[in-house]
């Protein structure tokens, strides 16, 4: 997957989606960049862990939420929404990059 999945490109695409949405513009840009990078890393690690097995959104959501809470505890009340949006934006990135196979 490493050769197909570009974490920097994914993070840039997701950041652009967050910027277009505008719901998290109250965060410092570096905070949003840092949390997106952490979430991409957690997601990537999970994708490598499962290999060809189905992607379990509940499992990865818990991991992403824990990573977001560790990175930005001051925004705890917003992080469930941030993780939801991240997952939507990552899915769109994967679809656009041709990296998703639907069963």
VOBA-148005 format. One record per residue (C-alpha): residue in one letter; x, y, z; residue number from 1. Coordinates in Angstrom, 3 decimals, m for minus. Example, Ala and Ser with C-alpha at 12.3 -4.5 7.8 and 13.67 -1.06 7.14 Angstrom:
# residues 2
<pt><type>a</type><c1>12.300</c1><c2>m4.500</c2><c3>7.800</c3><seq>1</seq></pt>
<pt><type>s</type><c1>13.670</c1><c2>m1.060</c2><c3>7.140</c3><seq>2</seq></pt>
END
This chain:
# residues 103
<pt><type>x</type><c1>0.000</c1><c2>0.000</c2><c3>0.000</c3><seq>1</seq></pt>
<pt><type>x</type><c1>2.906</c1><c2>2.386</c2><c3>0.718</c3><seq>2</seq></pt>
<pt><type>x</type><c1>3.645</c1><c2>2.820</c2><c3>m2.975</c3><seq>3</seq></pt>
<pt><type>x</type><c1>m0.004</c1><c2>3.624</c2><c3>m3.699</c3><seq>4</seq></pt>
<pt><type>x</type><c1>m0.992</c1><c2>5.590</c2><c3>m0.602</c3><seq>5</seq></pt>
<pt><type>x</type><c1>0.748</c1><c2>8.933</c2><c3>m0.281</c3><seq>6</seq></pt>
<pt><type>x</type><c1>0.229</c1><c2>10.147</c2><c3>3.294</c3><seq>7</seq></pt>
<pt><type>x</type><c1>1.335</c1><c2>13.698</c2><c3>2.479</c3><seq>8</seq></pt>
<pt><type>x</type><c1>m1.090</c1><c2>13.891</c2><c3>m0.450</c3><seq>9</seq></pt>
<pt><type>x</type><c1>m3.882</c1><c2>12.465</c2><c3>1.701</c3><seq>10</seq></pt>
<pt><type>x</type><c1>m3.188</c1><c2>14.997</c2><c3>4.467</c3><seq>11</seq></pt>
<pt><type>x</type><c1>m3.111</c1><c2>17.868</c2><c3>1.957</c3><seq>12</seq></pt>
<pt><type>x</type><c1>m6.395</c1><c2>16.773</c2><c3>0.397</c3><seq>13</seq></pt>
<pt><type>x</type><c1>m8.046</c1><c2>16.365</c2><c3>3.789</c3><seq>14</seq></pt>
<pt><type>x</type><c1>m6.743</c1><c2>19.765</c2><c3>4.938</c3><seq>15</seq></pt>
<pt><type>x</type><c1>m8.190</c1><c2>21.353</c2><c3>1.804</c3><seq>16</seq></pt>
<pt><type>x</type><c1>m11.544</c1><c2>19.718</c2><c3>2.572</c3><seq>17</seq></pt>
<pt><type>x</type><c1>m11.459</c1><c2>21.056</c2><c3>6.135</c3><seq>18</seq></pt>
<pt><type>x</type><c1>m10.570</c1><c2>24.516</c2><c3>4.822</c3><seq>19</seq></pt>
<pt><type>x</type><c1>m13.424</c1><c2>24.395</c2><c3>2.304</c3><seq>20</seq></pt>
<pt><type>x</type><c1>m15.844</c1><c2>23.295</c2><c3>5.004</c3><seq>21</seq></pt>
<pt><type>x</type><c1>m14.682</c1><c2>26.041</c2><c3>7.356</c3><seq>22</seq></pt>
<pt><type>x</type><c1>m16.121</c1><c2>24.473</c2><c3>10.516</c3><seq>23</seq></pt>
<pt><type>x</type><c1>m12.741</c1><c2>24.262</c2><c3>12.246</c3><seq>24</seq></pt>
<pt><type>x</type><c1>m11.373</c1><c2>27.662</c2><c3>11.272</c3><seq>25</seq></pt>
<pt><type>x</type><c1>m11.232</c1><c2>28.572</c2><c3>14.977</c3><seq>26</seq></pt>
<pt><type>x</type><c1>m8.256</c1><c2>26.207</c2><c3>15.373</c3><seq>27</seq></pt>
<pt><type>x</type><c1>m4.725</c1><c2>27.410</c2><c3>14.809</c3><seq>28</seq></pt>
<pt><type>x</type><c1>m3.561</c1><c2>26.211</c2><c3>11.373</c3><seq>29</seq></pt>
<pt><type>x</type><c1>m0.673</c1><c2>24.261</c2><c3>12.881</c3><seq>30</seq></pt>
<pt><type>x</type><c1>m3.046</c1><c2>22.486</c2><c3>15.301</c3><seq>31</seq></pt>
<pt><type>x</type><c1>m5.255</c1><c2>21.344</c2><c3>12.455</c3><seq>32</seq></pt>
<pt><type>x</type><c1>m2.235</c1><c2>20.290</c2><c3>10.370</c3><seq>33</seq></pt>
<pt><type>x</type><c1>m0.803</c1><c2>18.310</c2><c3>13.291</c3><seq>34</seq></pt>
<pt><type>x</type><c1>m4.024</c1><c2>16.490</c2><c3>14.100</c3><seq>35</seq></pt>
<pt><type>x</type><c1>m4.666</c1><c2>15.663</c2><c3>10.438</c3><seq>36</seq></pt>
<pt><type>x</type><c1>m1.146</c1><c2>14.209</c2><c3>10.143</c3><seq>37</seq></pt>
<pt><type>x</type><c1>m1.710</c1><c2>12.123</c2><c3>13.282</c3><seq>38</seq></pt>
<pt><type>x</type><c1>m5.070</c1><c2>10.862</c2><c3>12.027</c3><seq>39</seq></pt>
<pt><type>x</type><c1>m3.626</c1><c2>9.935</c2><c3>8.640</c3><seq>40</seq></pt>
<pt><type>x</type><c1>m0.837</c1><c2>8.008</c2><c3>10.408</c3><seq>41</seq></pt>
<pt><type>x</type><c1>m3.332</c1><c2>6.143</c2><c3>12.616</c3><seq>42</seq></pt>
<pt><type>x</type><c1>m5.541</c1><c2>5.358</c2><c3>9.619</c3><seq>43</seq></pt>
<pt><type>x</type><c1>m2.570</c1><c2>4.219</c2><c3>7.540</c3><seq>44</seq></pt>
<pt><type>x</type><c1>m1.328</c1><c2>1.963</c2><c3>10.345</c3><seq>45</seq></pt>
<pt><type>x</type><c1>m4.793</c1><c2>0.421</c2><c3>10.634</c3><seq>46</seq></pt>
<pt><type>x</type><c1>m5.005</c1><c2>m0.168</c2><c3>6.866</c3><seq>47</seq></pt>
<pt><type>x</type><c1>m1.643</c1><c2>m1.932</c2><c3>6.971</c3><seq>48</seq></pt>
<pt><type>x</type><c1>m2.703</c1><c2>m3.946</c2><c3>10.012</c3><seq>49</seq></pt>
<pt><type>x</type><c1>m5.832</c1><c2>m5.303</c2><c3>8.349</c3><seq>50</seq></pt>
<pt><type>x</type><c1>m4.279</c1><c2>m5.938</c2><c3>4.935</c3><seq>51</seq></pt>
<pt><type>x</type><c1>m6.993</c1><c2>m7.307</c2><c3>2.663</c3><seq>52</seq></pt>
<pt><type>x</type><c1>m9.546</c1><c2>m7.689</c2><c3>5.458</c3><seq>53</seq></pt>
<pt><type>x</type><c1>m12.601</c1><c2>m5.408</c2><c3>5.524</c3><seq>54</seq></pt>
<pt><type>x</type><c1>m12.115</c1><c2>m1.917</c2><c3>6.966</c3><seq>55</seq></pt>
<pt><type>x</type><c1>m14.014</c1><c2>m1.730</c2><c3>10.274</c3><seq>56</seq></pt>
<pt><type>x</type><c1>m15.137</c1><c2>1.882</c2><c3>10.699</c3><seq>57</seq></pt>
<pt><type>x</type><c1>m16.014</c1><c2>1.374</c2><c3>14.360</c3><seq>58</seq></pt>
<pt><type>x</type><c1>m12.541</c1><c2>0.109</c2><c3>15.238</c3><seq>59</seq></pt>
<pt><type>x</type><c1>m10.705</c1><c2>2.832</c2><c3>13.349</c3><seq>60</seq></pt>
<pt><type>x</type><c1>m13.065</c1><c2>5.520</c2><c3>14.671</c3><seq>61</seq></pt>
<pt><type>x</type><c1>m12.116</c1><c2>4.631</c2><c3>18.249</c3><seq>62</seq></pt>
<pt><type>x</type><c1>m8.428</c1><c2>4.803</c2><c3>17.384</c3><seq>63</seq></pt>
<pt><type>x</type><c1>m8.819</c1><c2>8.102</c2><c3>15.536</c3><seq>64</seq></pt>
<pt><type>x</type><c1>m10.831</c1><c2>9.671</c2><c3>18.335</c3><seq>65</seq></pt>
<pt><type>x</type><c1>m8.234</c1><c2>8.607</c2><c3>20.908</c3><seq>66</seq></pt>
<pt><type>x</type><c1>m5.444</c1><c2>10.111</c2><c3>18.775</c3><seq>67</seq></pt>
<pt><type>x</type><c1>m7.384</c1><c2>13.359</c2><c3>18.303</c3><seq>68</seq></pt>
<pt><type>x</type><c1>m8.090</c1><c2>13.625</c2><c3>22.031</c3><seq>69</seq></pt>
<pt><type>x</type><c1>m4.430</c1><c2>13.060</c2><c3>22.838</c3><seq>70</seq></pt>
<pt><type>x</type><c1>m3.345</c1><c2>15.695</c2><c3>20.307</c3><seq>71</seq></pt>
<pt><type>x</type><c1>m5.967</c1><c2>18.361</c2><c3>21.055</c3><seq>72</seq></pt>
<pt><type>x</type><c1>m7.528</c1><c2>17.811</c2><c3>24.488</c3><seq>73</seq></pt>
<pt><type>x</type><c1>m8.516</c1><c2>21.494</c2><c3>24.637</c3><seq>74</seq></pt>
<pt><type>x</type><c1>m11.031</c1><c2>20.861</c2><c3>21.823</c3><seq>75</seq></pt>
<pt><type>x</type><c1>m12.572</c1><c2>17.712</c2><c3>23.299</c3><seq>76</seq></pt>
<pt><type>x</type><c1>m16.163</c1><c2>18.805</c2><c3>22.635</c3><seq>77</seq></pt>
<pt><type>x</type><c1>m15.406</c1><c2>19.250</c2><c3>18.901</c3><seq>78</seq></pt>
<pt><type>x</type><c1>m13.338</c1><c2>16.170</c2><c3>18.230</c3><seq>79</seq></pt>
<pt><type>x</type><c1>m16.112</c1><c2>13.673</c2><c3>17.523</c3><seq>80</seq></pt>
<pt><type>x</type><c1>m17.226</c1><c2>15.902</c2><c3>14.651</c3><seq>81</seq></pt>
<pt><type>x</type><c1>m13.640</c1><c2>16.420</c2><c3>13.520</c3><seq>82</seq></pt>
<pt><type>x</type><c1>m13.073</c1><c2>12.662</c2><c3>13.354</c3><seq>83</seq></pt>
<pt><type>x</type><c1>m16.363</c1><c2>12.139</c2><c3>11.507</c3><seq>84</seq></pt>
<pt><type>x</type><c1>m15.395</c1><c2>14.777</c2><c3>8.967</c3><seq>85</seq></pt>
<pt><type>x</type><c1>m11.893</c1><c2>13.341</c2><c3>8.683</c3><seq>86</seq></pt>
<pt><type>x</type><c1>m13.312</c1><c2>9.901</c2><c3>7.887</c3><seq>87</seq></pt>
<pt><type>x</type><c1>m15.570</c1><c2>11.351</c2><c3>5.185</c3><seq>88</seq></pt>
<pt><type>x</type><c1>m12.700</c1><c2>13.345</c2><c3>3.699</c3><seq>89</seq></pt>
<pt><type>x</type><c1>m10.332</c1><c2>10.352</c2><c3>3.783</c3><seq>90</seq></pt>
<pt><type>x</type><c1>m12.924</c1><c2>8.189</c2><c3>2.068</c3><seq>91</seq></pt>
<pt><type>x</type><c1>m13.292</c1><c2>10.803</c2><c3>m0.660</c3><seq>92</seq></pt>
<pt><type>x</type><c1>m9.513</c1><c2>11.006</c2><c3>m1.060</c3><seq>93</seq></pt>
<pt><type>x</type><c1>m9.264</c1><c2>7.220</c2><c3>m1.386</c3><seq>94</seq></pt>
<pt><type>x</type><c1>m12.086</c1><c2>7.148</c2><c3>m3.951</c3><seq>95</seq></pt>
<pt><type>x</type><c1>m10.551</c1><c2>10.002</c2><c3>m5.945</c3><seq>96</seq></pt>
<pt><type>x</type><c1>m7.133</c1><c2>8.286</c2><c3>m5.874</c3><seq>97</seq></pt>
<pt><type>x</type><c1>m8.663</c1><c2>4.985</c2><c3>m7.018</c3><seq>98</seq></pt>
<pt><type>x</type><c1>m7.552</c1><c2>3.187</c2><c3>m3.859</c3><seq>99</seq></pt>
<pt><type>x</type><c1>m10.935</c1><c2>1.904</c2><c3>m2.690</c3><seq>100</seq></pt>
<pt><type>x</type><c1>m12.598</c1><c2>m1.314</c2><c3>m3.699</c3><seq>101</seq></pt>
<pt><type>x</type><c1>m16.266</c1><c2>m1.574</c2><c3>m2.756</c3><seq>102</seq></pt>
<pt><type>x</type><c1>m17.651</c1><c2>m4.987</c2><c3>m1.876</c3><seq>103</seq></pt>
END
